[in-house]
Amino acid sequence: MSITKRNFGTDQQGREVTLYTLENANGMKAEVTDLGAILVNLYVPDKDGRLEDVVLGFDSAAGYLKNGSFFGATIGPSANRIGGASFTIDGTTYQVDVNDGPNNLHSHMEKGYHKQLWDAQVGENSVTFTITDTDGNMGFPGNKVLQVTYTLDEENGLALHYHGTSDKKTILNPTNHTYFNLNGHKSGNIEGHELQLFASHYTPVVEGAIPTGEIAAVAGTVMDFTSPKTVGKEIRSDFPQLLLTQGYDHNWVVDGWDGELRKIAVLTAPESGRRMVTYSTLPGVQFYAGNCISPEPGKDGAFYDKRSGLCLETQYYPDSIHRPQFPSCVFGEGREYDATTIYRFE
């Protein structure tokens, strides 16, 4: 295992941004940056052993200072949506940024953790990024500390371990927003990828992608990925849930969730032979099919467009703060946030 680093540009304040490269004995490489604790590149062998970068992104920090699609980003303190862009904890109401219709999406487009410079510490086979956030910033209570550790192992697994604390009760629901294309980030549409989700239920939404509060069975609907199915097979269905979100962009409820690490998804690209098995300790996973990727140039001469990549964002369910029947995303005052997600390539 080797870890190297190089300059990746500068942030909004002119501070140096660094790119860290983790490489294992198989040649698999993960490149992560202290800007937004972002996964920039991920080189994975195909069925013939050829390495290719399988995540969407940009060539330098400058691209990530815009990054309207959140390529590779660590989202925080709250990923996904908060209905009405406000919430109440112990009788106190907090107003957060109104940035997605009347709702809040991914905390804040400019001040969110994905555009901040994190402190970095290099380990033997890992890089740990740490961000400190003040009480009231972006409307969220509590002096918060969040750490994300990227670890690459010799079995071609990339683990993301999160740990968060707060001195007040607050929402802590970070996620990683990497877009995967297992044929290579420059290869275009991902509708031919096969996906299996170990989730027999999902959380339906209303307009604005806010959950209704129902936990609905996927059986007999286009939301059923309990057996492997191509992403594109039913994505153009007139199923009302898909019409609301222009395709798949929903939270699936992990079967048997108990806080332990379990297999939640298998993604396969038949063309390249790459297979990614996702493990998580979290109760939900947002499968987003990249329906709204803005046409734009990416790294290494790539051009990204609608469904050039897909996301498997491990998380607490969207808008959990308003749904007492959902697992709670409120942490602080002794309840620490701790979660692990692993993307393992076979």
C-alpha positions in Angstrom: 0.0 0.0 0.0 1.3 3.4 -0.9 -0.1 7.0 -0.2 1.2 10.0 -2.1 0.0 13.6 -2.4 0.1 16.5 -4.8 -1.3 19.9 -5.4 -4.8 20.0 -6.7 -5.3 23.8 -7.0 -6.7 26.3 -4.5 -10.0 26.9 -2.7 -12.2 30.0 -2.7 -9.8 31.7 -0.3 -6.7 30.9 -2.2 -5.6 28.1 0.2 -3.8 25.1 -1.3 -5.9 22.0 -2.0 -4.3 18.6 -1.9 -5.0 15.4 -3.7 -4.1 12.1 -1.9 -3.6 8.9 -3.8 -4.1 5.5 -2.1 -2.9 2.5 -4.2 -2.9 -1.2 -3.3 -0.9 -4.1 -4.6 -3.5 -4.8 -7.3 -3.0 -1.4 -8.8 -6.4 -0.2 -7.6 -6.2 3.6 -6.8 -8.5 5.9 -4.9 -7.7 9.7 -5.1 -9.4 11.9 -2.5 -9.0 15.6 -1.8 -9.3 17.8 1.3 -11.7 20.0 -0.6 -15.1 18.6 0.4 -13.5 15.3 1.4 -14.3 14.4 -2.2 -13.6 11.1 -4.0 -12.0 12.4 -7.2 -10.8 9.3 -9.0 -11.2 5.6 -8.5 -9.2 3.3 -10.8 -10.6 -0.3 -10.8 -9.6 -3.4 -12.9 -12.1 -4.8 -15.5 -12.6 -8.5 -16.4 -9.3 -8.4 -18.3 -7.4 -6.6 -15.5 -7.4 -3.2 -17.3 -7.6 -0.2 -14.9 -10.1 2.5 -15.6 -11.5 5.4 -13.6 -15.1 4.6 -12.7 -16.3 7.8 -10.9 -17.4 11.2 -12.4 -15.5 14.3 -11.5 -13.2 17.1 -12.5 -9.5 17.6 -13.2 -8.8 20.1 -10.4 -10.2 21.9 -7.4 -11.7 24.6 -9.6 -14.4 22.3 -11.0 -15.4 21.2 -7.5 -16.0 24.8 -6.5 -18.9 24.8 -8.8 -20.0 21.1 -8.9 -23.8 21.5 -9.2 -24.2 17.8 -9.4 -22.1 17.1 -6.2 -19.7 14.7 -7.9 -17.8 12.7 -5.4 -18.7 15.0 -2.5 -19.1 14.4 1.2 -22.5 16.0 2.0 -23.1 17.5 5.4 -24.2 18.1 8.0 -27.5 17.0 6.4 -27.7 15.1 3.1 -30.8 14.8 1.0 -34.0 16.8 1.8 -35.6 18.6 4.8 -39.2 19.5 4.1 -40.1 23.1 4.5 -36.4 23.9 5.1 -37.0 24.0 8.9 -37.2 21.6 11.8 -37.9 21.5 15.5 -35.8 19.8 18.2 -36.9 19.9 21.9 -39.2 22.8 21.2 -36.8 25.0 19.3 -37.4 25.6 15.6 -34.4 26.0 13.2 -34.6 27.6 9.8 -32.1 26.3 7.1 -31.4 27.3 3.6 -34.4 27.3 1.2 -32.7 25.9 -1.9 -34.9 23.2 -3.5 -38.3 24.7 -4.1 -39.6 25.3 -0.6 -37.3 22.7 0.9 -33.7 22.2 1.9 -31.3 20.0 -0.2 -27.8 18.9 1.0 -27.6 21.6 3.7 -26.3 24.5 1.6 -25.1 24.8 -2.0 -22.1 27.0 -1.1 -21.5 26.7 2.6 -22.1 22.9 2.8 -19.2 20.6 3.8 -18.7 19.6 0.1 -17.1 23.0 -0.6 -15.1 23.5 2.6 -11.4 22.7 3.2 -11.1 19.8 5.7 -8.0 19.0 7.8 -6.2 15.9 6.6 -4.2 13.2 8.4 -2.5 10.4 6.5 -2.5 6.9 8.0 -0.9 3.6 6.9 -3.6 2.8 4.3 -6.0 5.6 4.9 -6.7 9.4 4.9 -8.8 11.0 7.6 -10.5 14.3 6.9 -11.9 16.4 9.7 -14.2 19.4 9.6 -15.2 21.6 12.6 -18.5 23.5 12.3 -19.9 26.2 14.6 -23.3 26.4 16.3 -25.8 28.0 14.0 -23.8 27.8 10.8 -26.3 27.2 7.9 -29.0 27.2 10.5 -28.0 23.9 12.2 -27.5 23.9 16.0 -24.5 22.6 17.8 -20.7 22.9 17.6 -20.0 19.9 15.4 -17.0 17.8 14.5 -17.3 15.3 11.6 -14.5 12.9 10.5 -14.5 10.9 7.3 -11.8 8.2 6.9 -11.1 6.7 3.4 -9.4 3.3 3.7 -8.2 1.2 0.7 -7.6 -2.5 1.4 -5.8 -5.2 -0.6 -9.1 -6.9 -1.5 -10.2 -3.9 -3.6 -12.5 -2.4 -1.0 -12.8 1.3 -0.4 -14.2 1.9 3.1 -15.7 5.2 4.3 -16.0 5.6 8.0 -17.8 8.6 9.5 -17.8 9.8 13.1 -19.6 12.9 14.3 -20.2 14.7 17.5 -22.1 17.8 18.6 -22.6 19.7 21.9 -26.3 20.2 21.1 -28.9 18.0 19.6 -28.7 18.5 15.8 -29.2 16.7 12.5 -26.1 14.7 11.5 -26.8 12.8 8.3 -23.8 12.9 6.0 -23.4 10.9 2.8 -21.0 10.4 -0.1 -22.4 11.5 -3.4 -20.1 9.7 -5.8 -21.5 8.9 -9.3 -20.4 5.5 -10.5 -20.0 4.3 -14.1 -18.4 0.9 -14.0 -17.6 0.9 -17.7 -15.4 4.0 -17.1 -16.4 7.6 -16.3 -16.2 8.6 -20.0 -18.3 5.8 -21.3 -21.7 7.5 -21.3 -25.1 6.1 -20.2 -25.4 3.8 -17.2 -28.9 2.3 -18.1 -27.3 -1.0 -19.0 -25.8 -1.5 -15.5 -27.5 -4.2 -13.5 -28.6 -3.3 -10.0 -29.7 -5.4 -7.0 -30.9 -3.7 -3.8 -31.3 -5.8 -0.6 -34.4 -3.7 0.2 -38.0 -4.9 -0.1 -39.4 -1.5 0.8 -38.8 2.2 -0.1 -40.1 5.6 1.0 -42.5 7.1 -1.5 -42.4 10.8 -2.1 -44.7 13.7 -3.0 -43.7 16.5 -5.4 -40.4 18.0 -4.3 -39.2 14.4 -3.4 -40.2 14.7 0.2 -41.2 11.3 1.7 -44.9 10.8 2.6 -43.9 8.9 5.7 -45.1 5.6 4.3 -42.7 2.6 4.1 -44.0 0.9 1.0 -43.4 -2.6 -0.4 -41.5 -2.7 -3.8 -43.1 -6.0 -4.8 -45.1 -5.7 -8.0 -43.8 -2.3 -8.9 -40.9 -0.8 -11.0 -39.2 0.0 -7.7 -38.4 -3.7 -7.2 -34.6 -4.4 -7.4 -34.6 -7.3 -5.1 -33.4 -9.4 -8.0 -30.8 -7.9 -10.4 -32.4 -5.7 -13.1 -31.0 -3.2 -15.6 -31.4 0.4 -14.5 -33.0 1.3 -17.8 -35.5 -1.6 -17.9 -38.4 0.4 -16.4 -37.0 3.9 -15.9 -39.3 5.3 -18.5 -42.3 3.8 -16.9 -45.4 6.0 -16.2 -45.2 4.8 -12.6 -46.2 8.0 -10.7 -43.1 7.9 -8.4 -40.8 7.9 -11.4 -42.6 10.8 -13.0 -42.2 12.9 -9.9 -38.4 12.5 -9.9 -37.6 12.1 -13.7 -36.5 8.5 -12.9 -35.1 6.7 -9.9 -34.2 9.1 -7.1 -35.6 7.5 -4.0 -34.6 6.1 -0.6 -34.7 2.3 -0.3 -35.1 0.8 3.2 -32.4 -1.7 4.0 -33.8 -5.1 4.9 -33.0 -6.2 8.5 -31.3 -3.0 9.4 -29.8 -3.3 12.9 -26.8 -0.9 12.7 -24.4 -3.7 11.8 -22.5 -3.8 8.5 -24.5 -5.7 5.9 -24.6 -6.1 2.1 -27.1 -3.6 0.7 -26.5 -3.5 -3.1 -24.7 -5.1 -6.0 -24.0 -3.1 -9.1 -22.7 -4.9 -12.3 -21.6 -3.6 -15.7 -21.8 -6.5 -18.1 -19.7 -4.8 -20.7 -16.6 -4.3 -18.5 -17.3 -7.1 -16.1 -16.8 -4.9 -13.1 -19.0 -5.6 -10.1 -19.3 -3.3 -7.0 -20.8 -4.7 -3.8 -21.9 -2.0 -1.3 -22.0 -2.6 2.4 -23.4 -0.2 5.0 -24.3 0.2 8.6 -27.0 2.7 7.7 -30.8 2.2 7.4 -31.3 3.6 3.9 -29.7 4.1 0.5 -30.7 6.7 -2.0 -30.4 5.2 -5.5 -30.2 8.2 -7.9 -29.9 7.3 -11.6 -28.3 10.7 -12.5 -31.5 11.9 -14.1 -30.6 15.6 -13.7 -26.9 15.7 -14.4 -26.3 19.0 -16.2 -24.5 18.6 -19.6 -21.0 19.6 -18.8 -17.3 18.8 -19.4 -15.6 16.6 -16.8 -12.1 15.3 -16.1 -9.8 13.8 -18.7 -11.8 15.3 -21.7 -15.0 13.6 -20.7 -18.5 15.1 -21.3 -21.2 14.2 -18.8 -24.9 14.2 -19.5 -28.1 12.8 -18.1 -27.5 9.3 -16.6 -23.7 9.3 -17.2 -23.4 7.9 -13.7 -25.5 6.7 -10.7 -25.3 7.2 -7.0 -25.8 4.8 -4.0 -26.0 7.3 -1.2 -26.1 5.5 2.2 -28.0 7.6 4.7 -30.8 8.0 7.2 -34.0 8.5 5.3 -34.8 11.9 3.8 -36.8 14.3 6.0 -36.5 11.9 9.0 -36.6 14.9 11.3 -40.3 15.2 10.5 -41.1 11.5 10.6 -40.9 9.9 14.1 -41.6 6.5 12.5 -38.3 6.7 10.6 -34.9 6.0 12.3 -33.7 9.2 14.0 -31.0 11.4 12.5 -30.7 13.5 15.6 -27.3 13.3 17.3 -25.5 15.2 20.0 -25.5 15.5 23.8 -24.0 12.1 24.2 -25.4 10.4 21.1 -22.5 10.2 18.6 -22.8 9.6 14.9 -20.9 6.6 13.6 -21.3 4.8 10.3 -19.4 2.8 7.7 -19.9 2.3 4.0 -17.8 0.0 1.9 -17.6 -0.1 -1.9 -15.9 -3.5 -2.8 -15.0 -4.4 -6.4 -15.0 -8.0 -7.6 
